[in-house]
Amino acid sequence: MPKTYDSFTADTQKEAILGVLSLWIRQRPGLEYGNYASGWNYKTGRAAYFAEARQIARQKREAGRMLAAIAWRTLSIDAEALLKAFRSFSGRLTVTTTQDDGGRWTATLDYCTGQYWPTEYRAAVCAVLGTALFDAAVADARDGGHEFPGIVARKRLRAEFGRLQGRWMD
């Protein structure tokens, strides 16, 4: 059952969605050291704990970089494109947007945990943002008349984002 977590209010729908995603990735992961390093496998558990902590920190940096890239792409990625991108990560991360009488938008995130919250909540955001960037790059390549827009989009995103393209934008 999904649980409502964060909400954010802004002047445009896109700003509200990006704002709530920014709040989402800034949450503490909640890793518990005792779940990893206890009993006979203290050294192995300690290594696993720090490996997951590094992975979670990397996902935060990557999500922040993609959020910034989407924020300045005002023409190719709008609120509708962002909403479509929430289909990724098995649809476990969903957003609901509402507009009040004053014209302000509020975005609320819902998330259904798969197996382990700390290692996947930022990955869900990365998957959504990567899908939005990839869809926009494919649309741009298709509009440019390229015969294989997916290949062109991957090359362009690889040039801009490096290894991020292979992890999240495919």
N, C-alpha and C positions, 0 to 999 in steps of 0.2 A: 504494500500500500504506500503510495507516494506521500511524502510529508512536505508541507510548504515551509520554505526556509527564509529566503531574503526577498525584500521588495525595494524598489527604487522609483522615485518620481522625477520626471524631467519634462522639458518643453516638447520634445519630439519623441516618437515611438522608438526610433533607433537609439537615441541617447538613453532612454529608459532601459532598453535591453542591454546595451553595453555597460551601463552603470550597475545593473544588478549582477551581470557576469563579473565585473570588476570586484564587487563586494564578495562574490562567491569564491573567487580564487584567493582572496586575502584572508579567508578563514584559516584558523590553525587546524592542522590535520588530525591531531588527537592520537598520535602514535603512543603506545604505552610500552615502555622499555621492558617491563616485566613479562610481556607476552613473547618476547624474543629471547632474552638472556636469563634463563633460569635452569637450575638443575645441572645435569652433566654436560650439556652443550653450551656452556657459557660463551666461549670464544666464537663458535659458529653463530649463535644467536645474536651476539653483539655485532658481528659483521653483517648479518642480514638486516638488523635494525638500521644501521647506518647506510646500507645500500638503498633501502627503501626511503630513508630520509633524503638522500641525495636525489633519488628519482622524483620524489614529490616536489622538492625545491626546483628541479629542472623544469617540471611541468608548469610551475608557477611562472617562471621566467618566460617559457615558450608561450603560455597563454597571454601574458602581458604584452609580448611582442606582437602577437596576432591581433589582440584587441586594438593596439595602436595603429596597426596597418589597416584594419577595417574602419577605424574612426575617420581616417582621412580619405578613404575611398567613398566619397559621397555619391558619385554617379553610378558606379558599378555595383555597390552593395548597399541596398536600402533596407528598411525594416522588413519588407516582404521577403527579401532574399535571406535575411537572418532567420526569420521564422521558419522558412523552408529547411534551413540547415539543421534545425533541431531534430530532424529525422535520424541523424547519426547517433552513434553509441547506443544502439538498440532502442532509441526513443526514451531512455530512462530519465533524461534531463528534459524537462518541458518548461515552457514559459507561457504565462498568461499576461496579456496586456489589456488595460482598460483606460478609457479616457474620461476624465471628469467633466463637469459642466464648464469649468474654466479653460478647457482645452489642454490641460496637463495630462501626461501619460504616466501610468504606473505599471511597472513590470514586476511580476512575481515568479520566482523559480520554484519548481517542484522537482524532487529527485527521488528515485526509487533505487536504493542501494542494491548492487549485485552481490558481491561477496565480501569486500572489505573496504569500507568507507574511505579511510585515509589514503589508499593508493589509487582510488578511482574518481574522486569527486572533481579533481582538477583535470584529469584525463578526459572526462566528459566534456568539459568546456573546450579543451584543445580540439577534440573531435568535431564539435559543432563549429568552431571558428575555422578550422581547416577545411571543412566541407563548404562553408560559405566562400572562402577564398578560392577554392578549387572551382566551384560552380561559376563564380564570376570570371575566372581566368578562361574557362572553357567557353563561356558565352562571348568574351572578347575575341578569342581566337576564331570562333565560328563566325562572328560578325566581320572579321578580317578576311574571310574567304579561305581559310586554311582547310585543306582536305582532311587532316587528322587533328582536330582541335584539342583532343586530350593530350596528345604528345607535345604539342606546342605549349599548352597550359602547364604541363609538368616542367618543361624546360625553363619557362619564364619564372615559375615559382621557385624552382631550384636555384636559379640565378639570384633571386631576391632573398630567399630564406635559407638556402643551404640544406642542411640535414633535416630541418623542420619539414620540408616538403615530403620527404620519404616517410616520416613518422605520422603526419597528420593530414596531408593534402593529397589524397589519391582517390 
